[in-house]
Amino acid sequence: MMRPVRLRAFLLVMLVPALAGASPEPQAVDALPAPPPALQRALDAVPGQVVLVNFWASWCEPCRTEMPALVAFDEAEPDIALVTVAVSDRAADTKRFIEEHLLDGLAVVADPDQSIARAWRARLLPTTYVLDARHHPQWRLVGEADWRDPALRARVRALLPPTEKGDKP
């Protein structure tokens, strides 16, 4: 039987995208607290890169649906880093999800007690924060995003420093 917290999260994850009827719109981000140490270590490993911080869980169906396109976007964009945060998952479930979605080699931060998700206000899953090259949050997507969407990809690419966009003299 699901724990009450998981059941509430599951219901919210399942109902919000259905009620919205579309891919989520980017939302402005108010100031966030400094990343908790585990997330900070992952960000420190990708200095100077635009970063997508994706909060997911193995039991979250929209997360499972979104992840292949997100991984494909990450693979197509070497100057954009993907850091994922496994929220409220058991280690075995996280490992299986990583294997199923080919996340090997990507930064996966464990957040079994939801402390990172709470600190960064990732209340619904999936939630993705988009950080600029200085790792300052620019905007977030709450719900399943279509990472194949050219407009969404272009919006993320627009955060790349000019020398990485091919604007070299």
C-alpha positions in Angstrom: 0.0 0.0 0.0 1.2 3.5 -0.8 2.2 5.8 2.0 -0.1 8.8 2.4 2.5 11.2 1.2 3.2 9.2 -1.9 -0.6 8.8 -2.6 -1.1 12.6 -2.4 1.9 13.2 -4.6 0.7 10.5 -7.1 -2.7 12.0 -7.3 -1.4 15.5 -7.9 1.1 14.3 -10.5 -1.6 12.5 -12.3 -4.4 15.1 -12.1 -2.5 18.4 -12.7 -1.3 17.7 -16.3 -4.7 16.3 -17.2 -6.5 19.4 -15.9 -4.0 21.6 -17.7 -4.5 19.8 -21.0 -1.1 21.0 -22.4 2.6 21.1 -21.9 3.4 23.4 -19.0 4.3 27.0 -19.6 7.6 28.2 -18.2 7.2 30.0 -14.9 9.3 32.8 -13.5 11.4 31.7 -10.5 11.6 33.7 -7.3 14.9 33.5 -5.5 15.7 30.0 -4.3 17.8 29.1 -1.3 21.3 27.9 -2.0 21.3 24.3 -3.3 21.5 21.7 -0.6 25.0 20.1 -0.5 24.2 17.0 -2.7 22.7 19.2 -5.4 25.5 21.8 -5.1 28.1 19.0 -5.7 26.3 18.0 -8.9 26.2 21.7 -10.0 29.9 22.2 -9.2 30.6 19.3 -11.6 29.3 21.4 -14.5 30.8 24.9 -14.1 29.8 27.4 -16.7 27.1 25.3 -18.2 23.4 25.9 -18.5 21.7 23.3 -16.3 18.4 21.6 -16.3 17.6 20.3 -12.8 14.8 17.8 -13.2 12.9 16.4 -10.2 11.4 13.0 -10.8 10.4 9.7 -9.1 10.3 6.2 -10.5 6.6 5.9 -9.5 5.6 9.0 -11.4 4.1 8.1 -14.8 4.5 11.6 -16.3 8.2 11.5 -15.2 8.6 8.1 -17.0 7.0 9.6 -20.1 9.0 12.8 -20.1 12.5 11.3 -19.4 13.3 9.8 -22.9 12.9 13.2 -24.6 14.7 15.0 -21.8 17.7 12.6 -22.1 17.7 12.9 -25.9 17.8 16.8 -25.5 20.7 16.4 -23.1 22.6 14.2 -25.5 22.0 16.6 -28.4 23.2 19.6 -26.4 26.7 19.1 -25.0 26.8 22.7 -23.6 23.7 22.1 -21.5 23.9 19.8 -18.5 21.2 17.6 -17.0 21.1 17.0 -13.3 18.3 14.8 -12.1 16.9 14.6 -8.5 15.2 11.3 -7.5 12.5 12.3 -5.1 11.0 10.0 -2.5 12.4 6.8 -4.1 14.0 3.7 -2.7 17.5 3.1 -3.9 16.5 0.0 -5.8 13.7 1.8 -7.6 16.0 4.7 -8.5 18.6 2.2 -9.9 16.0 0.5 -12.0 14.7 3.8 -13.4 18.3 4.9 -14.2 18.9 1.6 -16.1 15.5 1.8 -17.9 16.0 5.4 -19.0 19.7 5.3 -19.8 20.6 7.8 -17.2 24.0 6.2 -16.6 26.7 8.8 -16.7 24.2 11.6 -15.8 24.2 13.3 -12.4 21.4 11.7 -10.3 21.0 13.1 -6.8 19.1 11.0 -4.3 16.4 12.8 -2.4 14.7 10.1 -0.4 13.4 12.4 2.3 12.3 15.1 -0.2 14.5 17.7 1.5 16.0 19.0 -1.8 12.5 19.0 -3.4 11.1 21.0 -0.5 14.0 23.4 -0.4 13.5 24.2 -4.1 9.7 24.1 -4.0 9.4 21.1 -6.4 6.0 20.1 -5.1 4.7 18.4 -8.2 6.6 15.9 -10.3 8.1 16.3 -12.8 9.4 19.8 -12.2 12.4 21.1 -14.1 14.4 24.2 -13.1 16.4 25.9 -15.9 19.6 27.5 -14.6 21.8 29.9 -16.6 25.5 29.4 -17.0 26.2 31.0 -13.6 23.7 28.5 -12.2 21.1 31.2 -11.4 17.5 29.9 -11.7 15.8 31.5 -14.7 12.5 29.7 -14.9 10.8 26.3 -14.2 8.4 23.9 -15.8 5.9 22.2 -13.5 4.5 19.0 -15.1 5.5 16.9 -18.1 7.3 19.0 -20.7 7.8 18.1 -24.3 11.5 18.4 -24.7 11.2 17.7 -28.5 9.4 21.1 -28.8 11.6 23.4 -30.9 10.4 26.5 -29.1 11.3 25.0 -25.6 14.7 23.8 -26.9 15.4 27.3 -28.4 14.4 29.0 -25.1 16.9 26.8 -23.2 19.6 27.4 -25.8 19.1 31.2 -25.6 20.7 31.0 -22.1 24.0 29.8 -23.5 26.8 32.3 -23.4 27.4 33.8 -26.9 30.6 31.9 -27.5 28.8 28.6 -27.1 26.0 29.6 -29.5 28.3 29.6 -32.5 28.6 33.5 -32.4 32.4 33.3 -32.3 34.1 36.0 -34.4 
